[in-house]
Amino acid sequence: MEEYNLESRALIEEKITQRTVEFIKRNAADDQPFFTYVGFTHMHPPFHFHPDFKGKSKGGQYSDILAEIDYRAGQVLDALDEAGIAKDTIVVWSSDNAAAAAIDSAFVGSNGPWRGVFASGFEGGMRVPALIRWPGEIPAGVVSNEILATYDWMPTLAALAGEADRLPDDRPIDGVDASDLLLGRSESPNRDHIIFYGSDGEVMSAKWKNIKIVFRYAETFDGPIIKPQFPMAFDLIDDPGERLNLTAQRMDMMWMFGPAIQRITALQKSFAQYPNIAPGQDFDGYP
C-alpha cells in the first residue's frame, strides 16, 4: 500500500512482477499447486513509463510502455522456467478490454481491422487478444476463430486442472468449459454466441456464429449510445469490418435476427429466475 501518484505509477509493473516471481518461487519450493492472477496496469492510462524503459523502444511513450509489459511478462515466464515447473503450469494472457479509440494508434492502441472502440457494441469493442500455453498438453501454434468469452476461463481452467467438480452448483455459471477445444479434442468451444451489454445494463449487440446483430451502438468511448430505427445485421465472414448493414441492403436476411433474439430471450429468462448477485450481498443460494 502506498500513495498513488505519477512516481509510484511508473514503478507498479516492476513491483507486481517482483511479488509474482516471489510467489511462484515460494510455492514451487514447497511443491504446492498455486493460482496467481497477475493484473498488470499497462496499457491503461495514465501512461507513465518506468525510467529504465524511457526511450528504449525508439518509438515514443506508448511503445516504451509496451516494451516494459513485454519484458515483465518475460520475467514471470522465466520464473516458471527457473522453478522447473513451466511444463506443469498453464499460462493465460488476455486483455480485459479493447482500445478506447480507433485512431492515432501511437497513443491509444489499435483494434486492428475491427470497427468500433471499447464499449461500442461493434467487434472492435468486443475482441481482445488472448493466448494460452501449457507445454505438452495444449498444441502450440494453433490459431482459432471460435468464440471464447472472458468468463469462460473459470470453468475451462477448472476442467484443465481436474477441479471442475469444485465449481459452485448453487447458481448459474455464465461461462462454458472450452477445454476440449484448447486441448485439440474438439473443433467447438461449446459456445455459439455472445451477448454484449452496455454500461447501462442493456443489450448492445449479439453475435451468433458469424452473424452479428447490433441493436444499439456508440461511435466513440465517451459518445452517446445510438439506437437505429431497425437493428443492423452483419455477416462477419463477408464483412468483418461491419460496414455493410444487411438490414438496409437485402430483404432475405430477416432470418438472421432469430438466433440472436432466441439467445437474448433465454438469458433474460435466466435473469428473472436467478437475479444477479449484488457486490457484497450475502448469498445463501437461490430458493
Secondary structure, DSSP 8 states (H G I E B T S, - for coil): ----SHHHHTTHHHHHHHHHHHHHHHHHHTT----------TTSSS----GGGTTTSSS-HHHHHHHHHHHHHHHHHHHHHHHT-GGG--EEEE-SS--S-SS-HHHH---TT----TTSSSHHHH---EEEE-TTTS-TT----S---GGGHHHHHHHHTT-GGGS--SS--S----HHHHTTS-S--S--EEEEE-TTSSEEEEEETTEEEESSB-SSTTS--B--SS-EEEETTT-TT----GGGT-STTGGGHHHHHHHHHHHHHHHHHS----TT-------
